[in-house]
Amino acid sequence: MGKRHGQSGQIALVREGAGEIPSTELRLSLAWMKKGKLFGLPALPVPIADTHAHLMSFWKVDPVSALARAAASGVAQLTTIWDPLADARFAATAPAFHDLLEGWVAEARALFERGVEEGAVDADAAAPELFDHIGYLAGVHPYGAPRYDDAVHALVAEALDDPLCWGVGEIGLDYHFDADDDIEAASHDIQMRAMARQLALACERNLPVELHLRHEDTDEARTSHEDAYRVLEEVGVPEAGCILHCFGEDRATAERFVGLGCSIAFGGAATFSRNDEVREAFAACPLDRVLFETDCPYMAPEPIRGLECEPAMICQTATLLAADRAERTGERVEDILRAAWDASRRLFG
């Protein structure tokens, strides 16, 4: 297990680890345990979307319970990811993933409805409409760029015909050496070619695309973003939208991509104390280009950082970031949250 593979902390799993059979109430509980302290999620005044979640990558959490808890917390739209290479062990084709996702959603809806009947769900905070607004993006992560051939391209293109598939992603450039999983970055040229080919698909189909861009912390030139900007200029930005997923850069970088027509998605890492420049970028980003995401199971927000992240935790991330922006700009927290919800609906319906 890599360093980033944290424990869930979700109260049902904590109790299960102690030998208890979790009840419906515990499975739907919006409480997490960290270092002996119980943490509950804040209720939001408006609906919220998780625009980037990896439902096939959980370590302890099961996707069914995670989706049910998301609806219980007020998440009203969710976009997950299918990568025909990285996710082949679960679903090697888009039709297979479609069936898998539909099955999870049906089970999650049943669990949620059982929770409503048993009084385990706060009806005022919940968003039962979530189960009709769950879709996915299809694409090959830059780790898979060396294996991106015509056959893989055909799998991505096939997925775009699926009504549950809302766009292309996550694609992009990753120039970082992943020490946790011992993954060496592929050559920049190979990554740029795979990104360009998938970006062209999004442009041809006029579908949204989500970009994964990362470089070493010591790379002051922000090479992954510089190269991606060049690819976007050469291939084009889909009219349907382009999202920089899990944004972790400064205000100037955000403004440059917004100038190209991109939206910027902020996740749990933006709440970490060291990431003030990311919060500054969030505060400066035009409201109609702001999105929230979890990138679960990675990067749970403060103060539950280190636990296995899941979609319901978007409520904590959004609350902290909206409050920080409101303090900097004088805007109302509710207006910030509403703008992010509106932006996600424009992109993903």
C-alpha distance (Angstrom), angle and dihedral (degrees) to the residues before:
residue distance angle dihedral
M1 . . .
G2 3.82 . .
K3 3.77 123.6 .
R4 3.80 92.7 -101.3
H5 3.81 93.5 54.7
G6 3.80 98.7 101.5
Q7 3.79 131.6 179.6
S8 3.78 118.0 -93.7
G9 3.80 99.8 -124.4
Q10 3.82 88.9 -166.3
I11 3.78 104.5 145.4
A12 3.82 96.0 -124.0
L13 3.79 91.0 54.5
V14 3.79 91.5 45.6
R15 3.80 89.8 53.9
E16 3.80 91.7 43.4
G17 3.80 88.9 53.9
A18 3.79 87.2 55.8
G19 3.80 90.8 55.3
E20 3.82 99.3 -96.5
I21 3.81 122.8 132.1
P22 3.83 103.9 -126.3
S23 3.80 116.6 -123.0
T24 3.80 124.0 -139.3
E25 3.81 87.9 -100.4
L26 3.80 92.0 55.9
R27 3.82 93.6 44.5
L28 3.81 88.6 54.5
S29 3.79 95.5 40.7
L30 3.79 114.9 125.6
A31 3.80 91.7 -149.5
W32 3.79 129.1 110.2
M33 3.79 130.1 -168.7
K34 3.79 120.9 -138.5
K35 3.79 123.5 170.1
G36 3.79 91.3 -18.3
K37 3.81 94.1 -51.9
L38 3.79 124.1 112.9
F39 3.80 118.1 -134.7
G40 3.81 125.3 -167.3
L41 3.79 127.7 -164.1
P42 3.81 122.2 -111.3
A43 3.81 119.7 -114.3
L44 3.80 114.6 -119.8
P45 3.81 126.7 -138.9
V46 3.83 92.9 -137.9
P47 3.83 136.8 32.7
I48 3.78 117.5 -84.7
A49 3.79 136.9 -156.5
D50 3.78 131.1 -145.3
T51 3.79 101.0 -146.9
H52 3.82 97.0 -172.9
A53 3.81 125.8 33.0
H54 3.81 131.6 151.5
L55 3.79 104.1 -144.8
M56 3.81 92.8 174.9
S57 3.81 94.8 53.5
F58 3.80 103.4 65.5
W59 3.80 117.4 127.3
K60 3.81 101.3 -161.9
V61 3.81 106.0 -2.3
D62 3.80 120.0 85.7
P63 3.83 116.1 -135.2
V64 3.82 93.7 -128.6
S65 3.81 94.4 58.5
A66 3.81 91.2 40.9
L67 3.81 91.9 55.2
A68 3.80 92.2 46.1
R69 3.81 90.9 50.3
A70 3.79 89.9 47.7
A71 3.80 90.4 57.1
A72 3.80 90.3 45.3
S73 3.81 90.5 53.5
G74 3.82 95.0 50.8
V75 3.81 102.1 -96.9
A76 3.82 103.4 150.0
Q77 3.81 101.3 177.9
L78 3.79 132.6 29.2
T79 3.79 133.6 -173.6
T80 3.78 117.7 -163.1
I81 3.80 131.4 -176.7
W82 3.79 134.9 -115.5
D83 3.81 118.6 -169.5
P84 3.84 112.8 -174.9
L85 3.81 90.1 -149.3
A86 3.80 105.7 36.3
D87 3.82 93.9 37.9
A88 3.81 98.6 39.8
R89 3.81 92.1 110.7
F90 3.82 88.8 64.6
A91 3.80 101.9 30.1
A92 3.79 121.7 0.7
T93 3.80 94.7 -174.7
A94 3.79 137.0 35.6
P95 3.82 93.5 -112.4
A96 3.81 89.0 53.8
F97 3.79 91.5 50.3
H98 3.81 91.0 45.7
D99 3.81 89.6 57.0
L100 3.81 92.4 44.9
L101 3.80 92.6 50.2
E102 3.79 93.4 45.7
G103 3.79 89.5 51.8
W104 3.79 92.8 51.3
V105 3.79 91.7 48.1
A106 3.82 92.9 49.9
E107 3.82 91.9 50.2
A108 3.81 92.0 45.0
R109 3.80 91.3 50.8
A110 3.81 90.3 51.4
L111 3.83 91.7 49.0
F112 3.80 91.2 47.9
E113 3.81 92.9 48.7
R114 3.79 90.3 48.6
G115 3.79 87.8 52.3
V116 3.80 91.1 51.6
E117 3.81 90.7 51.5
E118 3.81 91.2 49.1
G119 3.81 94.3 46.3
A120 3.80 93.1 -113.3
V121 3.84 94.0 124.4
D122 3.81 127.5 69.5
A123 3.80 99.5 -130.9
D124 3.81 92.3 -161.9
A125 3.82 92.5 58.7
A126 3.80 100.0 34.6
A127 3.81 128.4 97.5
P128 3.82 109.2 -153.4
E129 3.81 88.1 172.9
L130 3.81 87.9 75.7
F131 3.79 91.2 86.4
D132 3.80 90.1 64.4
H133 3.81 93.0 46.9
I134 3.80 105.9 55.2
G135 3.79 118.1 116.4
Y136 3.77 140.8 146.2
L137 3.77 145.7 -129.3
A138 3.80 122.3 -132.5
G139 3.78 124.1 -145.7
V140 3.77 147.4 109.7
H141 3.80 118.4 -94.4
P142 3.83 114.4 -129.9
Y143 3.82 89.1 -104.8
G144 3.81 85.6 70.9
A145 3.82 95.9 47.7
P146 3.85 95.2 107.8
R147 3.83 89.0 57.7
Y148 3.79 95.6 45.4
D149 3.82 102.5 119.0
D150 3.81 135.6 147.4
A151 3.80 92.9 -79.6
V152 3.81 92.6 53.3
H153 3.80 90.6 44.4
A154 3.80 88.4 55.0
L155 3.81 90.4 53.4
V156 3.80 91.4 53.6
A157 3.82 91.6 46.3
E158 3.81 90.8 49.3
A159 3.79 90.9 53.7
L160 3.80 91.5 56.9
D161 3.82 88.7 67.8
D162 3.81 90.6 60.9
P163 3.84 112.0 100.8
L164 3.81 88.5 -140.0
C165 3.81 90.9 57.0
W166 3.78 109.9 89.5
G167 3.79 101.1 179.8
V168 3.81 149.5 -46.0
G169 3.78 125.0 -50.7
E170 2.81 168.8 -153.6
I171 3.77 94.2 -5.9
G172 3.77 131.1 137.8
L173 3.78 144.0 86.1
D174 3.81 129.6 -39.9
Y175 3.80 114.6 -177.2
H176 3.80 94.1 166.3
F177 3.80 124.7 109.9
D178 3.80 105.4 -126.9
A179 3.79 102.8 -144.1
D180 3.82 93.2 177.8
D181 3.80 92.7 62.9
D182 3.83 97.4 20.5
I183 3.81 93.9 -119.5
E184 3.79 117.1 159.1
A185 3.79 115.7 -152.7
A186 3.80 115.3 -107.6
S187 3.79 118.3 -122.6
H188 3.79 114.3 -70.9
D189 3.79 93.1 -121.2
I190 3.80 93.1 54.1
Q191 3.79 91.3 48.7
M192 3.79 93.1 47.4
R193 3.81 91.8 51.1
A194 3.82 92.2 51.5
M195 3.80 90.8 46.8
A196 3.82 92.6 48.2
R197 3.78 93.5 49.5
Q198 3.80 93.6 51.0
L199 3.80 92.5 42.0
A200 3.81 88.4 54.3
L201 3.81 88.5 55.7
A202 3.81 90.6 54.3
C203 3.80 90.8 48.9
E204 3.82 92.9 47.6
R205 3.81 92.4 49.4
N206 3.83 93.2 36.6
L207 3.78 91.8 -127.8
P208 3.82 129.7 144.8
V209 3.79 118.0 -96.0
E210 3.82 129.6 -155.3
L211 3.80 119.2 -149.6
H212 3.79 128.6 -150.6
L213 3.81 109.2 -158.8
R214 3.79 122.9 173.9
H215 3.78 139.0 154.4
E216 3.78 136.3 167.6
D217 3.80 116.3 -66.4
T218 3.80 88.1 -121.4
D219 3.83 92.0 57.7
E220 3.80 100.5 103.3
A221 3.81 90.7 176.8
R222 3.82 89.7 61.9
T223 3.79 88.0 -136.6
S224 3.82 96.9 -175.5
H225 3.80 90.1 57.3
E226 3.79 93.3 43.7
D227 3.80 91.7 52.2
A228 3.80 93.1 43.7
Y229 3.80 90.8 51.0
R230 3.79 88.4 54.6
V231 3.82 92.2 49.7
L232 3.80 90.6 49.8
E233 3.80 90.6 50.6
E234 3.80 91.9 49.5
V235 3.82 100.3 41.0
G236 3.79 100.5 27.3
V237 3.78 140.8 -118.1
P238 3.82 113.3 -90.9
E239 3.79 112.0 -113.8
A240 3.80 86.1 -134.8
G241 3.80 90.0 64.9
C242 3.79 146.8 -84.1
I243 3.81 121.9 -133.2
L244 3.79 128.4 -162.4
H245 3.79 98.8 -144.0
C246 3.82 122.9 -145.8
F247 3.79 92.8 3.4
G248 3.80 112.8 -151.9
E249 3.78 104.5 164.1
D250 3.81 137.7 93.3
R251 3.79 134.1 -79.5
A252 3.80 95.0 -96.6
T253 3.81 91.8 54.9
A254 3.80 92.0 48.7
E255 3.79 92.1 48.8
R256 3.79 91.7 50.1
F257 3.82 93.0 55.3
V258 3.80 92.8 41.3
G259 3.79 85.2 56.8
L260 3.81 87.9 59.8
G261 3.80 90.3 53.5
C262 3.81 98.8 -96.2
S263 3.79 129.4 142.8
I264 3.80 121.8 -139.3
A265 3.82 124.2 -134.0
F266 3.80 119.6 -156.2
G267 3.79 124.5 -161.4
G268 3.77 142.4 177.7
A269 3.81 94.4 -62.7
A270 3.82 88.7 66.9
T271 3.82 87.9 67.1
F272 3.82 93.8 57.7
S273 3.81 112.6 112.1
R274 3.81 94.2 -121.6
N275 3.82 93.4 55.8
D276 3.79 101.4 76.2
E277 3.82 91.5 131.3
V278 3.81 88.6 58.7
R279 3.81 90.3 52.1
E280 3.79 88.3 48.6
A281 3.82 88.2 54.2
F282 3.80 89.8 48.7
A283 3.80 91.1 52.2
A284 3.81 91.7 49.9
C285 3.80 96.9 45.1
P286 3.84 114.0 105.7
L287 3.78 108.2 -102.8
D288 3.79 93.1 -122.7
R289 3.83 89.9 58.8
V290 3.83 98.3 49.3
L291 3.81 121.5 108.4
F292 3.81 135.8 170.6
E293 3.80 127.3 -139.7
T294 3.79 140.0 165.5
D295 3.83 101.9 -151.6
C296 3.80 81.4 -153.1
P297 2.93 136.7 -137.0
Y298 3.80 84.8 33.5
M299 3.81 130.9 72.2
A300 3.78 108.0 9.9
P301 3.82 110.6 -159.7
E302 3.77 127.5 -106.3
P303 3.00 131.8 -50.2
I304 3.81 90.9 25.8
R305 3.79 95.0 44.2
G306 3.79 110.7 148.6
L307 3.80 95.3 38.2
E308 3.78 122.0 107.1
C309 3.79 105.4 -84.9
E310 3.80 122.8 -133.6
P311 3.83 135.3 178.0
A312 3.82 96.6 -93.1
M313 3.81 88.9 63.9
I314 3.81 89.1 71.2
C315 3.81 84.5 86.0
Q316 3.81 90.8 65.4
T317 3.80 94.2 44.0
A318 3.79 93.1 49.2
T319 3.80 93.2 45.8
L320 3.82 93.6 52.4
L321 3.81 95.7 43.6
A322 3.80 95.3 44.2
A323 3.80 91.0 49.7
D324 3.81 91.2 49.2
R325 3.81 91.7 49.3
A326 3.81 92.1 46.6
E327 3.81 89.7 53.8
R328 3.80 91.0 51.6
T329 3.81 98.7 42.0
G330 3.80 107.8 24.5
E331 3.81 91.6 -122.2
R332 3.79 120.2 139.6
V333 3.80 116.3 -99.4
E334 3.80 91.0 -132.9
D335 3.81 91.4 53.8
I336 3.81 91.2 52.2
L337 3.79 92.1 49.9
R338 3.80 91.9 45.5
A339 3.80 91.8 51.1
A340 3.82 91.4 53.1
W341 3.80 90.7 49.6
D342 3.80 91.5 49.5
A343 3.81 90.8 48.9
S344 3.81 92.5 52.3
R345 3.80 91.2 48.8
R346 3.81 91.1 51.9
L347 3.80 90.5 52.5
F348 3.79 101.6 40.3
G349 3.79 105.4 18.4
